[in-house]
Amino acid sequence: MTAEIVRRTGVPTDAVADVVVVGAGACGLVAALRAKAAGAEVIVLERDASPSGSTAMSSGFVPAPATRFQRATGIDDDSPQRLQDDILAKSEGNSDPDLTRLACNTIGPAMEWLSDAFGIDWVVLDDFLYPGHSRHRMHAVPEKTGEALLARLLGAAEVAEIPIVTSACVTRLFEGEGRRIEAVEVERPGGAHEVIGCGALVLACNGYGGNPDLVRRYIPEIAGGPYFGHAGNRGDAVLWGEALGARLEHLSGYQGHGSLAHPQGILISWALMMEGGIQVNTEGQRFSNENGGYSEQAVEILAQPGAVAWNLYDRRIHDFALAFPDYRQAMEVGAIREAVDVAALAAVTGLPEGALGKTLREVADLQAGRAVDRFGRDFTTKPALQQPFHAVKVTGALFHTQGGLMIDDQARVVDDAGKSFPNLFAGGGAACGVSGPSVSGYLSGNGLLTAIAFGFIAGTSAGVSARP
Ligand SMILES: Cc1cc2nc3c(=O)[nH]c(=O)nc-3n(C[C@H](O)[C@H](O)[C@H](O)COP(=O)(O)OP(=O)(O)OC[C@H]3O[C@@H](n4cnc5c(N)ncnc54)[C@H](O)[C@@H]3O)c2cc1C
């Protein structure tokens, strides 16, 4: 199954819809809901037998400024501009400014619309300030999981009577006159093919994290680590975009994560590091500023001996971490080690006791303000690490890519010359994101931000342009 463009007009179709959406993650479902609300008949085509995408694998936290949900939590001084400033600060000004403004202005109204139209409840997480965010603005469904977020969006699609055709992998786009996408071809698991005609097409099939060739081509520094996103995201939007002459931007941008329990493959919250934990390599030595950012830490870890590190922390942090379902799961499978003192810690981790003791003494000095960290971390804001200790072995992973199709302010895909394709739209991981061209540009929540905000715009524009 390869992603292809076929240049042919008037291809016979098995079915037709005003708007066809490729992918049933957050972006595709929000786009479908908006297109339907605009008066268009919509079909969503999803390659999996049961929709999941990276959306269901995610934590489901969506940053949105100045919403009524945020105000109800007592936060009344946030604004799209503040979110924009935070995003640009994290990417050191390298995020596309127009896309960043578009996403920040759209996400609040999109979240309120999902609540008004489909009763999706949002809670604002005000117990932990995500690194780089100047306000508490992470919204989640009450269950606080990506799985529940996807379930709510699927429920809304059911209420809106939007058909979601599963086990339907889109392999070809038919490009007709005037660069209009006239139809798509779907491949079924048994090998059968169907052609669906469309008035407008929304690409919501995420990025290329599940395509090892593209990962090696665009982000070789993370190719040695595991991919922890949805395996079915094989870069089809990028491949179609290349073949169409679309403008592709920031393909070297991605979200990594420097705290995936190894070999169990369970996400260990970065909050452990923010609360005072440290990471050491197999030689028992720190190698970075752990408060720099969890995304770029993935690359730091992959550069260490054996491409692993140990998260070291104490009981206070362990008790705090127990609030995270993933952490409890890591406990259940035995990934979390406990040790009464440094000697026991060395024994349960296999780390050299001498180096480990030296590192912990150095960290105690940094915490007490007796020394300055050579990596630039300020330890003085959190309590000193105390025995008994806890530890978990982790590696760096690729979560999702951030580059993709450049879109205009109506989420229409644009070509290399900056001209928009007439009926081709994109959002979420299929489109260029707001994280800039490198791993360090990812601010927590940039993924679902562009999935929901750009899905909202793409669906509205596609629906308005293609409705009867
Ligand atoms: C572990 C983890 C935690 C995360 N936590 C957060 C978080 O808390 N907050 C946040 O903002 N972001 C988070 N993210 C990122 C977030 O999950 C993604 O940015 C977001 O889900 C992207 O949404 P999407 O709709 O573009 O893609 P997806 O949800 O991946 O949906 C794409 C869909 O397209 C389908 N598809 C692909 N190709 C085809 C094809 N050819 N034909 C038909 N269907 C196709 C796929 O099967 C998939 O269902 C996390 C990611 C991971 C991996």
The ligand as a Tripos MOL2 file, in Angstrom:
@<TRIPOS>MOLECULE
LIG
   53    58     1     0     0
SMALL
NO_CHARGES

@<TRIPOS>ATOM
      1 C1          1.9770    8.9810   24.1480 C.3       1 LIG1
      2 C2          1.5130   10.2730   23.5560 C.ar      1 LIG1
      3 C3          0.9890   11.2510   24.3870 C.ar      1 LIG1
      4 C4          0.5550   12.4640   23.8410 C.ar      1 LIG1
      5 N1         -0.0410   13.3690   24.6670 N.ar      1 LIG1
      6 C5         -0.4750   14.5450   24.1400 C.ar      1 LIG1
      7 C6         -1.1540   15.4970   24.9400 C.ar      1 LIG1
      8 O1         -1.4520   15.2740   26.1050 O.2       1 LIG1
      9 N2         -1.4810   16.6900   24.3780 N.ar      1 LIG1
     10 C7         -1.2310   16.9560   23.0600 C.ar      1 LIG1
     11 O2         -1.5440   18.0470   22.6020 O.2       1 LIG1
     12 N3         -0.6700   16.0390   22.2590 N.ar      1 LIG1
     13 C8         -0.3080   14.8380   22.7550 C.ar      1 LIG1
     14 N4          0.2310   13.9070   21.9280 N.ar      1 LIG1
     15 C9          0.2310   14.1810   20.4770 C.3       1 LIG1
     16 C10        -1.1990   13.9560   19.9180 C.3       1 LIG1
     17 O3         -1.5890   12.6470   20.2290 O.3       1 LIG1
     18 C11        -1.2350   14.1660   18.3980 C.3       1 LIG1
     19 O4         -0.6180   15.3770   18.0630 O.3       1 LIG1
     20 C12        -2.6750   14.1950   17.8970 C.3       1 LIG1
     21 O5         -3.3820   13.0780   18.3870 O.3       1 LIG1
     22 C13        -2.7230   14.2120   16.3780 C.3       1 LIG1
     23 O6         -4.0660   14.0890   15.9670 O.3       1 LIG1
     24 P1         -4.3890   13.7180   14.4690 P.3       1 LIG1
     25 O7         -5.8630   13.6680   14.3500 O.co2     1 LIG1
     26 O8         -3.6130   14.5960   13.5620 O.co2     1 LIG1
     27 O9         -3.7680   12.2460   14.2670 O.3       1 LIG1
     28 P2         -4.2180   10.8200   14.8230 P.3       1 LIG1
     29 O10        -4.9720   10.9110   16.0740 O.co2     1 LIG1
     30 O11        -3.0100    9.9600   14.8150 O.co2     1 LIG1
     31 O12        -5.2290   10.3100   13.7110 O.3       1 LIG1
     32 C14        -4.7830    9.9970   12.3910 C.3       1 LIG1
     33 C15        -5.6380    8.8650   11.8660 C.3       1 LIG1
     34 O13        -5.4120    8.7090   10.4570 O.3       1 LIG1
     35 C16        -5.4460    7.3340   10.1430 C.3       1 LIG1
     36 N5         -4.7570    7.1550    8.8680 N.ar      1 LIG1
     37 C17        -3.4400    7.3480    8.6050 C.ar      1 LIG1
     38 N6         -3.2150    7.1340    7.2990 N.ar      1 LIG1
     39 C18        -4.3920    6.8060    6.7310 C.ar      1 LIG1
     40 C19        -4.8030    6.4650    5.4060 C.ar      1 LIG1
     41 N7         -3.9400    6.4360    4.3780 N.pl3     1 LIG1
     42 N8         -6.1120    6.1590    5.1670 N.ar      1 LIG1
     43 C20        -7.0190    6.1890    6.1910 C.ar      1 LIG1
     44 N9         -6.6730    6.4980    7.4740 N.ar      1 LIG1
     45 C21        -5.3830    6.8110    7.7280 C.ar      1 LIG1
     46 C22        -4.7450    6.6830   11.3230 C.3       1 LIG1
     47 O14        -5.0570    5.3100   11.4270 O.3       1 LIG1
     48 C23        -5.2950    7.5230   12.4850 C.3       1 LIG1
     49 O15        -6.4570    6.9500   13.0380 O.3       1 LIG1
     50 C24         0.6730   12.7000   22.4420 C.ar      1 LIG1
     51 C25         1.2010   11.7050   21.6030 C.ar      1 LIG1
     52 C26         1.6140   10.5030   22.1450 C.ar      1 LIG1
     53 C27         2.1420    9.4500   21.2110 C.3       1 LIG1
@<TRIPOS>BOND
     1     1     2 1
     2     2     3 ar
     3     2    52 ar
     4     3     4 ar
     5     4     5 ar
     6     4    50 ar
     7     5     6 ar
     8     6     7 ar
     9     6    13 1
    10     7     8 2
    11     7     9 ar
    12     9    10 ar
    13    10    11 2
    14    10    12 ar
    15    12    13 ar
    16    13    14 ar
    17    14    15 1
    18    14    50 ar
    19    15    16 1
    20    16    17 1
    21    16    18 1
    22    18    19 1
    23    18    20 1
    24    20    21 1
    25    20    22 1
    26    22    23 1
    27    23    24 1
    28    24    25 2
    29    24    26 1
    30    24    27 1
    31    27    28 1
    32    28    29 2
    33    28    30 1
    34    28    31 1
    35    31    32 1
    36    32    33 1
    37    33    34 1
    38    33    48 1
    39    34    35 1
    40    35    36 1
    41    35    46 1
    42    36    37 ar
    43    36    45 ar
    44    37    38 ar
    45    38    39 ar
    46    39    40 ar
    47    39    45 ar
    48    40    41 1
    49    40    42 ar
    50    42    43 ar
    51    43    44 ar
    52    44    45 ar
    53    46    47 1
    54    46    48 1
    55    48    49 1
    56    50    51 ar
    57    51    52 ar
    58    52    53 1
@<TRIPOS>SUBSTRUCTURE
     1 LIG1         1 GROUP 0 **** ****
